[in-house]
Amino acid sequence: MKRFLFAIAVLFAVPAQAATIQNIDLGKNAEVWFTEDHTVPIVAFSIALPAGSAYDPAGKAGLAAFAGAMMDEGAGPLDSKGFHQALGDKAIGFSARVDRDYLVISISTLKENAPEALHLLQLALTHPHFDAEPLARVRTQIVQSLQQDEAEPPRVSSRVFMRAFFGGHAYAHPTNGEIATISSITAADLRGFARTHWVSHGLKVAVAGDITAPVLQKLLGTTFTPVSNHVPPPLPPVGRLGQPGVHVIPLAVPQPTATFGLPGIMRNDPDFIPGYVANYILGGGGFSSRLTDEIRVKRGLTYGVSTSLSSMNRASIWVGSVATRADAIRQTVQVVKDTMQTFADTGPTQAELDDAKTYLTGSFPLAFASNSGTAAQLGAFQRQNLDIGYVTRRNGLIQAVTLADVKRVSKRLFDPARLTVVIGGSPADNRPQRPERPLPPGAPVPPARPAQGQRALANAPPPRSLEKPLAGPVTTPAPTPGTP
């Protein structure tokens, strides 16, 4: 039934916008994609700047995210209250979030208010305030969120996983930083970061809605001409990825979470699309996936397990997570490995491949069901450095994937011997442990905190390795927004 519904979706939700994407000329250092749609009087923008967390200076992890959170807290002649009131008076949706490569700003507004919305954006980019009161308030909010994360096994395991996986690279530290680093960030730090990274060089803009190309070109030119064209330094290459083995971060919780991953496939690699299909079949397809069938359906070990294949500008990662009882976490990790090995050895069945392609192509048009969805989808493709014609080719590329393609890529990708696993929580069994080994400098372990209804350890011991010591100095990246 689910596949039938998505086949119907292809008929009734075909993205007309996808066939009419235009380039808007904003100079050689900016990229603008636009799709015109006059169905409703709304315009949506997705704007990406080279200001992600990978650009955080040493000792200032979380600076990019902190700055992004301050973007609507006062600019130009408007203080924090005035800026929010200006947005509210015109019903302008305005948000900013940071991933590892980019600051992504999302704006949704009535057509008539688009000039005011982009004027406010221009003020935020060129004359941000970083005043004391909102700075202290936002800092407190970030710190409280980080404190809460310390009690949540999924957050703990994913943070430590990223440190283990990326070692000393800038992708390793948490996007939102650490309590100590956020506490040390000053208004001068925020101003300096905005000055050097809230820039038009490398700008990526996706627009969808009730506006014409000439009007949009003029509006964007007015908005971004005053923005600095400073060129941020390139991110360094990523070295060896992963610390194979199973590593434990002890927490007094009844249900540990395991975050696991492997080096992925870069977005410009011809094997990415077959790898994306393979991931869906193995772990990305919810109840349709092999891992769900093996871990939940056959053994009842978890409510859910999921995986994703995500690419950043400098690296790609296949990553997943699963939570289960403390006395079943090792068994669950072993089932993950065994299922990966079987899949690498034999690949999927033809029925699994056909089912995956039906879903992945049938669900794709739903991403274009609104102007905001269209802008977000196009923006995701821009950030993956795809060309403007990719949208119309995408389903054809997936349909062209053969069983031989998936089998070949699965052998390349899913090697359990290379799997890095971090368990947030203490396994409950009597298996002998190797001596405890602390993480190296630069990889702090979150202190144990009380889980709901549980008593925290007085002092969290260093992480213990179940198989191999953690040899290098981690948040699971959210799947890349949009559908590959």
C-alpha positions as CSV (number, residue, x, y, z in Angstrom):
1,M,0.0,0.0,0.0
2,K,2.8,2.4,0.9
3,R,4.4,2.0,-2.5
4,F,1.0,2.4,-4.2
5,L,0.5,5.7,-2.4
6,F,3.9,7.0,-3.6
7,A,3.2,6.0,-7.1
8,I,0.0,8.0,-6.9
9,A,2.1,10.9,-5.5
10,V,4.1,10.9,-8.7
11,L,0.9,11.7,-10.6
12,F,-0.5,14.4,-8.3
13,A,2.6,16.0,-6.8
14,V,4.9,16.3,-9.8
15,P,7.2,19.2,-9.0
16,A,6.5,21.6,-11.8
17,Q,9.0,23.9,-10.3
18,A,11.8,21.3,-10.8
19,A,11.4,21.7,-14.6
20,T,11.7,25.5,-14.6
21,I,14.6,26.2,-12.4
22,Q,16.4,29.3,-13.5
23,N,19.9,30.7,-12.8
24,I,19.9,34.3,-11.6
25,D,23.1,36.2,-12.2
26,L,24.5,37.6,-9.0
27,G,28.2,37.6,-10.0
28,K,30.8,34.9,-10.3
29,N,31.2,34.2,-6.6
30,A,27.5,33.5,-5.9
31,E,25.0,30.9,-7.1
32,V,21.3,31.6,-7.3
33,W,18.6,29.1,-8.3
34,F,15.0,30.3,-8.7
35,T,11.7,28.7,-9.5
36,E,8.7,30.9,-10.2
37,D,5.3,29.8,-8.7
38,H,2.3,32.1,-8.5
39,T,0.0,29.6,-6.8
40,V,0.1,31.4,-3.5
41,P,1.5,34.9,-2.7
42,I,4.5,33.6,-0.8
43,V,8.2,33.7,-1.5
44,A,10.7,31.4,0.3
45,F,14.5,31.7,0.4
46,S,17.2,29.3,1.4
47,I,20.5,31.2,1.8
48,A,23.8,29.5,2.6
49,L,27.0,31.2,3.7
50,P,30.5,29.6,4.3
51,A,30.1,30.0,8.0
52,G,29.6,26.4,9.4
53,S,31.0,25.0,12.5
54,A,34.1,23.7,10.7
55,Y,35.3,27.3,10.6
56,D,35.2,27.6,14.4
57,P,38.7,28.7,15.7
58,A,40.6,26.4,18.0
59,G,39.3,26.6,21.5
60,K,36.1,28.4,20.3
61,A,33.9,25.4,19.3
62,G,30.3,26.5,18.8
63,L,31.3,30.1,17.7
64,A,29.5,29.7,14.3
65,A,26.3,28.3,15.9
66,F,26.4,31.0,18.6
67,A,26.7,33.7,16.0
68,G,23.9,32.2,13.9
69,A,21.7,32.2,17.0
70,M,22.4,35.9,17.5
71,M,21.4,36.8,13.9
72,D,17.9,38.0,14.8
73,E,18.9,39.6,18.1
74,G,19.5,43.1,16.9
75,A,21.0,44.8,13.8
76,G,21.4,48.3,12.4
77,P,18.9,50.7,14.1
78,L,17.0,47.8,15.7
79,D,17.7,46.2,19.0
80,S,16.7,42.6,19.8
81,K,13.1,43.5,20.6
82,G,12.8,45.8,17.6
83,F,14.2,43.2,15.2
84,H,11.8,40.5,16.4
85,Q,8.9,43.0,16.2
86,A,9.8,43.9,12.7
87,L,9.7,40.3,11.7
88,G,6.4,39.7,13.6
89,D,4.7,42.8,12.2
90,K,5.1,41.4,8.7
91,A,4.7,37.8,9.6
92,I,8.1,37.0,8.2
93,G,9.5,33.5,9.0
94,F,13.2,33.9,9.7
95,S,15.6,31.2,11.1
96,A,19.3,30.4,11.0
97,R,21.0,27.1,11.6
98,V,24.5,25.9,11.3
99,D,25.8,22.7,9.9
100,R,29.4,21.7,9.5
101,D,30.0,23.6,6.3
102,Y,27.4,26.4,6.1
103,L,25.2,28.8,7.9
104,V,21.7,28.2,6.4
105,I,19.2,31.0,6.6
106,S,15.5,30.2,5.8
107,I,13.1,33.0,5.1
108,S,9.4,32.8,4.2
109,T,7.3,35.8,3.6
110,L,4.3,37.2,1.8
111,K,5.2,38.5,-1.6
112,E,4.5,42.1,-0.6
113,N,6.9,41.8,2.4
114,A,9.8,40.2,0.5
115,P,11.8,43.6,0.3
116,E,11.4,44.2,4.0
117,A,12.4,40.6,4.8
118,L,15.6,40.9,2.8
119,H,16.3,44.4,4.2
120,L,16.3,42.8,7.7
121,L,18.6,40.1,6.4
122,Q,21.0,42.7,5.0
123,L,21.0,44.6,8.4
124,A,21.8,41.3,10.2
125,L,24.7,40.5,7.8
126,T,26.2,43.9,7.7
127,H,25.4,45.6,11.0
128,P,24.9,42.9,13.7
129,H,24.8,44.0,17.3
130,F,25.8,41.2,19.7
131,D,24.5,43.3,22.6
132,A,25.1,42.2,26.2
133,E,21.6,41.3,27.2
134,P,20.6,39.0,24.3
135,L,24.2,37.6,24.2
136,A,23.9,36.5,27.8
137,R,20.4,35.1,27.2
138,V,21.3,33.1,24.1
139,R,24.5,31.9,25.8
140,T,22.4,30.6,28.7
141,Q,20.0,28.8,26.3
142,I,22.9,27.1,24.5
143,V,24.6,26.0,27.8
144,Q,21.3,24.7,29.2
145,S,20.8,22.7,26.0
146,L,24.4,21.3,26.2
147,Q,23.8,20.4,29.9
148,Q,20.7,18.5,28.9
149,D,22.6,16.7,26.2
150,E,25.0,15.3,28.8
151,A,22.2,13.1,30.2
152,E,21.0,11.8,26.9
153,P,22.7,8.7,25.5
154,P,22.0,9.5,21.9
155,R,23.7,12.9,22.2
156,V,26.6,11.5,24.2
157,S,27.3,8.7,21.8
158,S,27.0,10.8,18.7
159,R,29.3,13.6,20.0
160,V,32.0,11.1,21.1
161,F,31.6,9.2,17.8
162,M,32.3,12.3,15.7
163,R,35.5,13.0,17.7
164,A,36.6,9.4,17.3
165,F,35.7,9.4,13.6
166,F,37.2,12.7,12.5
167,G,40.1,12.9,15.0
168,G,41.7,16.3,14.9
169,H,39.8,17.7,11.9
170,A,37.4,20.6,12.3
171,Y,34.4,18.3,11.6
172,A,35.1,16.5,14.8
173,H,33.8,19.0,17.4
174,P,30.1,19.4,18.2
175,T,28.3,22.0,16.0
176,N,27.0,23.7,19.1
177,G,30.3,23.6,20.9
178,E,31.1,22.6,24.5
179,I,30.0,24.2,27.7
180,A,33.5,25.5,28.4
181,T,34.0,26.9,24.9
182,I,30.5,28.6,24.7
183,S,31.2,30.1,28.1
184,S,34.4,31.7,26.8
185,I,33.1,33.3,23.6
186,T,32.9,37.1,23.7
187,A,31.1,39.7,21.7
188,A,34.4,40.5,20.0
189,D,34.7,36.8,18.9
190,L,31.2,36.9,17.4
191,R,31.8,40.2,15.6
192,G,35.1,38.9,14.2
193,F,33.4,35.7,13.0
194,A,30.5,37.5,11.3
195,R,33.0,39.9,9.7
196,T,35.0,37.1,8.1
197,H,32.3,34.5,7.4
198,W,29.0,36.3,6.9
199,V,30.1,37.1,3.4
200,S,28.9,37.0,-0.2
201,H,31.9,35.0,-1.5
202,G,30.6,31.4,-1.9
203,L,27.0,32.6,-1.4
204,K,24.3,30.1,-2.4
205,V,20.7,31.2,-2.7
206,A,17.6,29.2,-3.6
207,V,14.3,31.0,-4.1
208,A,10.8,29.7,-4.8
209,G,7.5,31.5,-5.1
210,D,5.5,34.4,-6.2
211,I,8.1,36.7,-7.7
212,T,9.5,37.2,-11.2
213,A,13.1,36.8,-12.2
214,P,13.8,40.5,-13.0
215,V,12.3,41.6,-9.7
216,L,14.2,38.9,-7.8
217,Q,17.5,39.8,-9.4
218,K,17.1,43.5,-8.4
219,L,16.1,42.5,-4.9
220,L,19.0,40.2,-4.4
221,G,21.5,42.7,-5.8
222,T,20.2,45.4,-3.4
223,T,20.5,42.9,-0.5
224,F,23.9,41.5,-1.1
225,T,25.9,44.2,-2.8
226,P,26.7,45.8,0.6
227,V,27.8,42.4,2.1
228,S,31.5,41.8,2.4
229,N,33.1,39.7,-0.3
230,H,35.9,38.5,2.0
231,V,37.1,35.0,1.1
232,P,37.2,32.6,4.1
233,P,40.2,30.3,4.2
234,P,39.5,26.8,2.7
235,L,38.9,23.9,5.1
236,P,41.9,21.5,5.5
237,P,41.7,18.1,3.9
238,V,40.4,15.3,6.1
239,G,42.9,12.6,7.0
240,R,42.2,9.0,8.0
241,L,38.5,8.5,9.0
242,G,37.4,6.3,11.9
243,Q,38.7,4.5,14.9
244,P,37.5,1.0,14.3
245,G,36.3,-0.8,17.4
246,V,33.6,-0.5,20.0
247,H,34.1,2.2,22.6
248,V,32.0,2.8,25.7
249,I,31.1,6.1,27.4
250,P,29.7,5.0,30.8
251,L,26.3,6.5,31.8
252,A,23.9,5.4,34.4
253,V,21.0,4.8,32.1
254,P,18.7,1.7,31.4
255,Q,18.9,2.1,27.6
256,P,22.3,2.8,26.0
257,T,22.6,4.1,22.5
258,A,25.1,3.0,19.9
259,T,26.3,5.3,17.2
260,F,28.2,3.5,14.4
261,G,29.7,4.5,11.1
262,L,32.1,4.1,8.2
263,P,33.8,6.3,5.7
264,G,31.1,7.1,3.1
265,I,31.1,8.0,-0.6
266,M,31.6,11.6,-1.7
267,R,28.7,13.3,-3.5
268,N,30.6,13.7,-6.8
269,D,31.6,10.0,-6.9
270,P,29.6,8.0,-9.5
271,D,29.0,5.4,-6.8
272,F,27.1,7.8,-4.5
273,I,23.7,7.1,-6.0
274,P,24.1,3.3,-5.9
275,G,25.4,3.8,-2.4
276,Y,22.4,5.9,-1.5
277,V,20.1,3.1,-2.7
278,A,22.1,0.5,-0.9
279,N,21.8,2.5,2.3
280,Y,18.1,2.7,2.0
281,I,17.8,-1.1,1.7
282,L,20.2,-1.8,4.5
283,G,19.3,0.8,7.1
284,G,17.7,3.9,5.8
285,G,14.3,2.6,4.8
286,G,12.6,2.3,8.2
287,F,10.5,-0.8,8.4
288,S,11.6,-1.7,4.9
289,S,15.3,-2.0,5.9
290,R,17.3,-5.1,6.6
291,L,18.6,-3.8,9.9
292,T,15.0,-3.1,11.2
293,D,14.0,-6.6,10.1
294,E,17.0,-8.3,11.9
295,I,17.1,-6.1,15.0
296,R,13.5,-5.2,15.7
297,V,11.2,-7.6,13.8
298,K,13.2,-10.9,14.3
299,R,14.7,-10.2,17.7
300,G,12.7,-7.5,19.4
301,L,15.9,-5.7,20.5
302,T,15.0,-2.1,19.6
303,Y,12.1,0.2,18.6
304,G,14.1,1.6,15.7
305,V,17.4,1.6,13.9
306,S,18.4,4.0,11.2
307,T,21.3,4.9,8.9
308,S,22.2,7.6,6.5
309,L,24.8,8.4,3.8
310,S,25.8,12.0,4.1
311,S,28.4,14.2,2.4
312,M,30.1,17.3,3.5
313,N,32.5,19.4,1.5
314,R,35.5,17.6,2.7
315,A,34.3,14.1,3.7
316,S,31.5,11.7,3.5
317,I,30.1,9.4,6.2
318,W,27.8,6.5,6.5
319,V,26.4,6.6,10.0
320,G,23.6,5.0,12.0
321,S,22.2,4.7,15.5
322,V,20.3,2.2,17.6
323,A,19.1,2.1,21.2
324,T,18.3,-1.0,23.3
325,R,18.4,-2.4,26.8
326,A,21.7,-2.3,28.7
327,D,21.9,-6.1,28.7
328,A,21.3,-6.3,25.0
329,I,23.5,-3.5,23.6
330,R,26.5,-5.8,22.7
331,Q,24.2,-8.3,21.0
332,T,22.6,-5.5,19.0
333,V,25.9,-4.2,17.9
334,Q,26.9,-7.7,16.8
335,V,23.7,-8.0,14.8
336,V,24.5,-4.7,13.1
337,K,27.9,-6.1,12.1
338,D,26.5,-9.5,11.0
339,T,23.8,-7.9,8.9
340,M,26.3,-5.6,7.2
341,Q,28.6,-8.5,6.4
342,T,25.7,-10.5,4.9
343,F,24.6,-7.5,2.8
344,A,28.2,-6.8,1.7
345,D,28.6,-10.5,0.7
346,T,25.3,-11.0,-1.2
347,G,23.7,-7.6,-1.7
348,P,19.9,-7.1,-1.9
349,T,17.3,-9.1,-3.7
350,Q,15.8,-7.7,-6.9
351,A,12.6,-7.2,-5.1
352,E,14.3,-5.1,-2.4
353,L,16.0,-3.0,-5.1
354,D,12.7,-2.5,-7.0
355,D,10.9,-1.6,-3.8
356,A,13.7,0.9,-2.9
357,K,13.6,2.6,-6.3
358,T,9.8,2.9,-6.2
359,Y,9.9,4.6,-2.8
360,L,12.9,6.9,-3.5
361,T,11.5,8.1,-6.8
362,G,7.9,8.3,-5.7
363,S,8.6,10.3,-2.6
364,F,10.9,12.8,-4.3
365,P,8.1,15.1,-5.6
366,L,6.7,15.6,-2.1
367,A,9.8,17.7,-1.3
368,F,8.4,20.3,-3.7
369,A,4.9,20.4,-2.2
370,S,5.4,24.0,-0.9
371,N,7.6,27.0,-1.7
372,S,9.5,26.5,1.5
373,G,10.0,22.9,0.7
374,T,11.2,23.7,-2.8
375,A,13.6,26.3,-1.6
376,A,15.0,24.0,1.1
377,Q,15.4,21.2,-1.4
378,L,17.2,23.3,-4.0
379,G,19.4,24.8,-1.3
380,A,20.4,21.3,-0.2
381,F,21.4,20.4,-3.8
382,Q,23.4,23.6,-4.1
383,R,25.3,22.9,-0.8
384,Q,26.2,19.5,-2.2
385,N,27.7,21.3,-5.2
386,L,25.4,19.7,-7.7
387,D,24.5,21.4,-11.0
388,I,21.1,23.0,-11.7
389,G,20.1,20.2,-14.1
390,Y,20.4,17.6,-11.4
391,V,16.8,18.0,-10.2
392,T,15.4,16.8,-13.5
393,R,18.0,13.9,-13.8
394,R,17.8,12.7,-10.2
395,N,15.0,10.1,-10.5
396,G,16.5,8.8,-13.7
397,L,19.8,8.2,-12.0
398,I,18.1,6.2,-9.3
399,Q,16.0,4.2,-11.8
400,A,19.2,3.4,-13.7
401,V,20.8,1.7,-10.6
402,T,21.2,-2.1,-11.2
403,L,21.4,-5.0,-8.9
404,A,25.1,-5.4,-9.9
405,D,25.7,-1.7,-9.0
406,V,24.3,-2.1,-5.5
407,K,26.2,-5.3,-4.9
408,R,29.5,-3.8,-6.1
409,V,29.1,-0.7,-4.0
410,S,27.9,-2.6,-0.9
411,K,31.2,-4.6,-1.0
412,R,33.1,-1.4,-1.1
413,L,31.1,0.4,1.6
414,F,29.8,-2.0,4.2
415,D,32.9,-3.5,5.9
416,P,32.2,-4.3,9.5
417,A,35.9,-4.6,10.3
418,R,36.2,-0.9,9.7
419,L,33.2,0.0,11.8
420,T,33.6,2.7,14.5
421,V,31.0,2.2,17.3
422,V,30.5,4.4,20.3
423,I,28.1,3.3,23.0
424,G,26.6,6.0,25.2
425,G,25.6,4.1,28.4
426,S,26.9,1.2,30.4
427,P,26.4,-2.3,29.1
428,A,25.0,-4.6,31.8
429,D,26.7,-8.0,31.6
430,N,29.6,-9.8,33.1
431,R,31.9,-9.7,30.1
432,P,35.5,-9.0,31.2
433,Q,36.8,-5.6,30.4
434,R,40.2,-4.4,29.4
435,P,41.8,-1.8,31.6
436,E,40.2,1.6,31.3
437,R,41.9,4.1,29.0
438,P,41.1,7.8,29.0
439,L,40.4,9.7,25.9
440,P,43.4,11.7,24.7
441,P,43.6,15.5,25.2
442,G,41.0,17.4,23.2
443,A,38.3,14.7,23.5
444,P,36.4,15.5,26.7
445,V,34.0,12.9,28.1
446,P,30.6,14.3,29.2
447,P,30.1,13.8,32.9
448,A,27.5,11.3,33.9
449,R,24.2,13.0,34.8
450,P,21.0,11.6,36.2
451,A,18.7,10.1,33.6
452,Q,15.0,10.3,34.5
453,G,14.3,8.0,37.3
454,Q,18.0,7.0,37.6
455,R,20.9,7.9,39.9
456,A,23.9,9.3,38.1
457,L,27.4,8.0,38.8
458,A,29.2,10.4,41.2
459,N,32.1,10.7,38.8
460,A,32.0,9.3,35.3
461,P,35.0,7.0,34.7
462,P,36.9,7.3,31.4
463,P,35.4,5.5,28.4
464,R,36.2,1.8,28.2
465,S,37.1,0.0,25.0
466,L,35.3,-3.3,24.4
467,E,37.6,-4.2,21.5
468,K,40.2,-1.6,20.8
469,P,41.4,1.5,22.6
470,L,40.2,4.9,21.2
471,A,43.3,6.2,19.6
472,G,42.3,9.7,18.7
473,P,40.6,12.7,19.7
474,V,32.2,13.6,18.9
475,T,27.2,14.6,17.2
476,T,26.0,12.4,14.5
477,P,25.6,14.6,11.5
478,A,22.1,15.0,10.6
479,P,21.3,13.6,7.3
480,T,22.0,16.1,4.6
481,P,18.8,18.1,4.2
482,G,16.9,17.2,1.2
483,T,16.8,14.0,-0.8
484,P,19.9,12.9,-2.6
